Amino acid sequence: MKKKVLSVLSLSVALWVNAQEKDSLNQKKIEEVVITGQYMQQSINKSIYKVDVIDAEQIKNMAATNVAEVLNQSLNIQITPDSRSGNSTAKIMGLNGDYVKILIDNIPVVGDTGLGSNIDLTKITLSNIERIEIVKGSMGVEYGNGAVAGVINIITKKTSTKKISVRGSLQEETVRDNYDLKKKGNGRHIQNLNVDYNINNEWFASINFNHNQFMGFEGESKGYKYFGQDNKRGYEWNPKDQYDASALLRYTKNKTTFFYKLSYLNEKFNFYNPEVNRNPLNDGLGGVAYESRDKRYNTDRWVHQFNIQTNLGHIRYMGDFSYQNQDRKYYDYNYDIPNRTIKSRQDEKSYYKTDVIYSRGMFSNFLDSKVFDFQLGYELDYTNGYAALIAGDFFGEAVKRKIFTYSNFLSAEWNVSDKFSLRPGVRLSLSENFSNQYNYSLSSRYKTSENSNLRAVVGSANRYPKYEELYTYFVNINHDVQGNPDLNPEKGFSAGLFWNQNFAVDNDWKIAYGVDALYLDVRDRIEMVMVKEPSTYKYMNINKFKNLLVSANVDFRKDQFALSLRGSVSGTSVSMIDLKSSSPTDFQYLVQAGASATYKLKSTDTNFALYYKFTGPDRLYVSDGENDFRLGKIDSFHMMDFIVSQPFWNKHFEISAGVKNIFDVTRLNSTAVAGSAHTAANGFVNLYYGRSYFARLMFQF
């Protein structure tokens, strides 16, 4: 395997040294292009995959501040927030963030438990994003481990039409009815600044800075200053403070383009313990101290990325090389609540720590033919991970894990005719920790008319087990919960059919519509299973998962008005097996609908934007605690945002204001939690912190 790696890397270096030319597609953009799953930048209409795109203008109109907020408006993508940790991950086709691959500029993002999966989307800001590309379905051939339910590729800006460009914004938001500009006040406070500089015709540089401060939301709790002993201290949504910065240097000449990008993120997250200890001072005066054992989490993430696109003769090469590091640290401290002082604190320790060396390279255009071409690629991932005891119960000690994975993938694209294209593909992944994994795909596009396309895609992907699934060890007199180091990777398969059409009518209306149908099947699902009564559990490859998704959309556009309507029905079947019983495998269906409308006044350039999304009741089977399963339900909800934007001073400035979460959604009632035999345990899901108002000032020169 090492010889294979060295041979591919040697070829990559040779191509880089002999690079001479510049890819013309990087110089001009005739129409909207995408890169996710493509051999090179490709017109979205000619893309072999169905790629959903959210562009910079849409993102600006939403007044969103991170990727999680943008994707919240997308149908069939559910953002799952954790109010205690502050993380928000994407859920696609009923599968959580472990099955969704998150990329930035085609590079998987480093996370707590690996590369590209279960990524906190609130840590990815929007101030320098050009577009977000989304492909649903198993993409294991192109993107390897974890790309089971889909891929979300975040593309950053790398060009500017001006010699020097300065952009920035200031945004203030309420958190429900709380807002205060003071240091220890309430609300959200966001600032960002971007500077682009075209040094000459060949060199381009940019820097970016962003600050996002969330002061927390108390909800039914009473804040960090409260010292009652009724477990109501703290926050429902804990405060956090994020800083991130990036710098990019890009070179373009002839058919060679390369860039180096350095990114840094720091996030501070506070957990305020609801439990308050009352400690007598024994000072003869009846003095009492009220203290809590709080935690402070501190995350640092560094990303170095080098990308090159070049030609050697007619062979096209695109290579990515990256070193990434994420270190989440924490410390406990005793907090004297009435006196607002820290009495004592522990040393800071790592919570999750991950170092990644990653490279991905693709060679194409071997035959220099527009009829038939093939692509040869490689992917190398060396991950050195560390998880402390606070991250889980791991045999009474921290866990260190090294994974070296090497993959080769091959695909061919055959333009059978002007209307029909076909692309088969296969990937072999070799790992020191798991058995060899084979993934395959077959994609096709048929041009049904000048303005319509029919796409059919089948593919597979695998997911490697996580820390918790491999190494959990929680054994005492009452519990026996263990991981399984012999777990096999999960295997996913998807098949999709996608049709779209667009046309214009006599009165200048432009109409586009489409219908998607997608099926996903995951085998060898890893779940915790009772293997011995009364309380012996173990992670095993035993469950199955299926999802059916049918969706449709129609878009209308005329002059300054745009309207989009969307709807979908998805059905999920989960096979869960316990010691004495198994769950029903009938499909449970979820209905979603959405709409967005924008209108700009010609006379003043005032822009109005409205976004709406309905999510129906969600049902799933859960264990009832007595070796049986029952059907739980999570309530339906409506989301709506309204934003007004007004540019002025020759469009150098723009002020926006609006309201988010108009229907004031906070908690959803849920019976999808464990209970006693055949008893629907009552509970709730913390989804949002409610209605908020914002004002934003943007500037550009």
Secondary structure, 3 states (H helix, E strand, C coil): CHHHHHHHHHHHHHHHHCCCECCHHHCCCCCCEECCCCCCCEECCCCCCCCEEEEHHHHHHHCCCEHHHHHCCCCCEEEEECCCCCCEEEEECCECHHHEEEEECCEECECCCCECCCCCHHHCECCCEEEEEEEECCCHHHHCCCCCCEEEEEEECCCCCCCEEEEEEEEEECECCECCCCCCCCCEEEEEEEEEEECCCCEEEEEEEEEEEECCECCCCCECCCCCCCCCCECCECCEEEEEEEEEEEEEECEEEEEEEEEEEEEEEEECCCCCEEEECCCCCCCEEEEEEEEEEEEEEEEEEEEEEEEECCEEEEEEEEEEEEEEEEEEEEEECCCCEEEEECCCEEEEEEEEEEEEEEEECCCCCCCEEEEEEEEEEEEEEEECHHHCCCCCCCEEEEEEEEEEEEEEEEECCCCEEEEEEEEEEEECCCCCEEEEEEEEEEEEECCEEEEEEEEEEEECCCHHHHHCEEECCCCEEECCCCCCCEEEEEEEEEEEEEEECCCCCEEEEEEEEEEEEEEEEEEEEEEECCCEEEEEEEEEEEEEEEEEEEEEEECCEEEEEEEEEEEEEEECECCCCECCCCCEEEEEEEEEEEEECCCCCCEEEEEEEEECCEEEEEECCCCCEEEEEECCEEEEEEEEEEEECCCCEEEEEEEECCCCCCEEEECCCCCCCCCCCCEEEECCCCCEEEEEEEEEC
